[in-house]
Amino acid sequence: MYGEDELLALSGIQHFAFCRRQWALIHLEQEWAENVLTAEGDLMHRRAHDEELREHRGNVLVVRGLAVHSRTLGLTGKCDVVEFHRGESGHPLAGEDGLWRPVPVEYKRGRSKANDADRLQLAAQALCLEEMLGCDVSEGFLYYGETRSRERVGLGAELRASVASMADEMHALYRRRHTPKVKPFSACRSCSLVDACLPRALDRASVADYVASRLAEGGEAR
């Protein structure tokens, strides 16, 4: 179990799954830069996190910007939206009659992706909700702004195991204050941190290697 001062940002799961170096630049080195994609995403999340908006839609209670955490995973953050569905099973809520089943909904600016980065972040939210409320969260949804559509995500054993493994790895890197080396790939060009990361420049020989090679050349010439 992690202490309160050891909890890492839950949103880091998505960064970590996308690129471990990006996660380290943001969460270890406190680097950040905006581009069009991050600005659009920030605007969408601000709307989703309007905590004054708490509304009933029939048997569904919609709560926004709900703070969650898991001492087991060592993660803390906020859910964009949690829909509580009233039914025969679930968790009692203060001021509400009956039992309520939580369903997290994460907002993303783009469209559904082949990789699981977004799904892993959603699964991490579900695991936090389960630990806090003592109930099962079997599904969640990703809402994509570009397509204005929802993707249902079944929160199965594989996603849960990946979240736990990544959380362990994140904590290990955080304790060591270690930033992984550059591993350039196609998505680098859309990353807002591309200038801080410098994948092309850092993929070349380091300055120390260059100096050592020049000195060696000088020695051979003599």
C-alpha positions in Angstrom: 0.0 0.0 0.0 1.3 3.4 -1.0 1.3 6.4 1.3 -0.4 9.7 0.3 2.9 11.4 -0.6 3.8 8.4 -2.9 0.7 8.6 -5.2 1.4 9.4 -8.8 -0.9 11.0 -11.4 -3.4 8.6 -12.7 -3.3 10.4 -16.1 0.3 9.3 -16.4 -0.9 5.8 -17.3 -1.9 7.1 -20.7 1.4 9.0 -21.2 3.3 5.9 -20.0 1.5 3.6 -22.4 2.1 6.0 -25.3 5.7 6.6 -24.6 7.7 6.0 -21.4 10.1 8.9 -22.2 7.1 11.3 -22.6 5.8 10.2 -19.2 9.2 10.8 -17.6 9.6 14.3 -19.2 6.2 15.3 -17.9 6.1 13.7 -14.5 9.8 13.6 -13.5 11.3 16.6 -15.3 8.2 18.7 -15.2 8.4 19.5 -19.0 5.3 20.6 -20.8 4.5 22.3 -24.0 1.2 23.0 -25.8 0.3 22.4 -29.4 -3.1 22.4 -31.2 -3.8 18.8 -30.1 -3.1 19.4 -26.4 -5.1 22.7 -26.4 -8.1 21.0 -27.9 -7.9 18.2 -25.4 -7.5 20.6 -22.4 -10.6 22.5 -23.5 -12.7 19.3 -23.7 -11.5 18.2 -20.3 -12.3 21.6 -18.7 -15.9 21.2 -19.9 -16.1 17.6 -18.7 -14.6 18.5 -15.3 -17.2 21.2 -14.4 -17.8 19.9 -10.9 -20.9 22.1 -10.4 -22.7 20.0 -13.0 -24.3 17.0 -11.2 -27.4 15.9 -12.9 -30.1 13.1 -12.9 -31.1 11.5 -16.1 -33.8 9.1 -15.1 -32.0 6.2 -13.3 -28.6 7.7 -14.1 -26.7 10.2 -11.9 -23.9 12.0 -13.8 -21.0 13.3 -11.6 -18.1 15.3 -13.2 -14.5 15.8 -12.1 -14.8 13.1 -9.4 -11.5 12.7 -7.4 -10.3 9.1 -7.2 -7.3 7.2 -5.9 -5.9 3.8 -5.3 -3.4 3.1 -2.5 -2.8 -0.3 -4.0 -1.7 1.1 -7.4 -0.3 4.3 -5.9 -2.3 6.5 -8.3 -4.5 9.5 -7.8 -6.5 11.8 -10.2 -9.9 12.7 -11.5 -12.5 11.0 -13.6 -13.9 13.2 -16.4 -17.4 11.8 -15.8 -18.8 9.0 -13.7 -22.3 7.8 -14.5 -23.9 6.0 -11.5 -26.7 3.7 -12.8 -29.4 2.8 -10.2 -30.2 -0.9 -10.1 -30.4 -4.0 -8.0 -26.7 -4.1 -7.4 -24.0 -1.5 -6.7 -23.0 0.9 -4.0 -25.2 3.2 -1.8 -24.6 7.0 -2.4 -25.1 9.7 0.2 -28.3 11.5 -0.3 -29.6 9.1 -2.9 -32.0 6.1 -2.6 -31.1 2.6 -3.8 -27.9 1.1 -5.1 -25.8 2.7 -7.8 -23.3 1.1 -10.2 -20.4 3.3 -11.3 -19.4 3.6 -15.0 -16.4 5.9 -15.8 -16.5 7.9 -19.0 -13.2 9.4 -20.2 -13.2 12.2 -22.8 -10.6 12.3 -25.6 -10.3 14.9 -28.4 -9.4 12.6 -31.3 -10.8 9.2 -32.4 -10.5 5.6 -31.3 -7.0 4.3 -31.5 -5.5 0.9 -32.2 -3.2 1.0 -29.1 -4.7 0.6 -25.6 -3.3 3.9 -24.0 -6.8 5.4 -23.6 -8.3 2.1 -22.5 -5.6 1.7 -19.9 -6.3 5.1 -18.4 -10.0 4.2 -18.2 -9.2 0.9 -16.5 -7.0 2.7 -14.0 -10.0 4.9 -13.1 -12.2 1.8 -12.7 -9.7 0.2 -10.4 -9.6 3.3 -8.2 -13.4 3.4 -8.1 -13.5 -0.3 -7.1 -11.1 0.2 -4.3 -12.9 3.3 -3.0 -16.4 2.1 -3.3 -16.0 -1.6 -2.7 -17.9 -2.7 -5.8 -17.2 -4.1 -9.3 -16.7 -1.9 -12.3 -17.0 -4.1 -15.3 -17.2 -1.5 -18.1 -16.5 2.1 -19.0 -16.7 4.3 -22.0 -14.3 6.5 -24.1 -16.0 9.5 -25.7 -14.1 10.8 -28.7 -14.6 14.4 -29.7 -13.6 14.1 -33.3 -16.2 11.4 -34.1 -18.6 12.4 -31.3 -19.1 8.8 -30.4 -18.7 6.5 -27.5 -16.6 3.4 -27.4 -17.6 0.8 -24.8 -14.6 -0.8 -23.1 -14.9 -4.1 -21.2 -12.5 -3.9 -18.2 -11.2 -7.4 -18.3 -8.3 -9.2 -16.6 -5.7 -8.3 -19.3 -6.3 -4.5 -19.1 -6.3 -4.7 -15.3 -3.0 -6.6 -15.2 -1.4 -4.2 -17.6 -2.4 -1.2 -15.4 -0.9 -2.9 -12.3 2.3 -3.7 -14.2 2.6 -0.2 -15.6 1.9 1.4 -12.2 4.7 -0.7 -10.7 7.1 0.3 -13.5 6.2 4.0 -13.1 6.9 3.9 -9.4 10.2 2.2 -10.0 11.3 4.9 -12.5 10.0 7.7 -10.2 12.0 6.4 -7.3 15.2 6.3 -9.4 14.3 9.6 -11.1 15.2 7.9 -14.3 14.2 9.2 -17.8 14.3 6.4 -20.4 16.4 6.9 -23.6 14.9 8.1 -26.8 13.2 5.5 -29.0 11.9 7.5 -32.0 8.7 6.2 -33.6 6.1 7.6 -36.0 4.0 9.4 -33.4 6.9 11.6 -32.3 6.0 14.3 -34.8 2.6 14.8 -33.2 4.0 15.0 -29.6 4.0 18.5 -28.1 7.3 17.6 -26.3 9.1 16.8 -29.5 11.5 19.8 -29.1 12.3 18.9 -25.5 12.7 15.3 -26.3 14.7 15.8 -29.6 14.4 12.2 -30.8 16.4 12.8 -34.0 19.3 14.7 -32.3 19.5 12.4 -29.3 19.5 9.3 -31.6 22.9 10.4 -32.8 26.1 10.0 -31.0 26.4 11.9 -27.7 28.7 14.9 -27.4 31.0 12.8 -25.1 31.2 10.1 -27.8 32.0 12.7 -30.4 34.8 14.3 -28.3 36.2 10.8 -27.5 36.3 9.9 -31.1 38.0 13.1 -32.1 40.7 12.7 -29.4 41.2 9.1 -30.6 41.7 10.4 -34.2 44.2 12.9 -33.0 46.2 10.3 -31.2 46.3 8.1 -34.2 47.5 11.0 -36.4 50.4 11.5 -34.1 
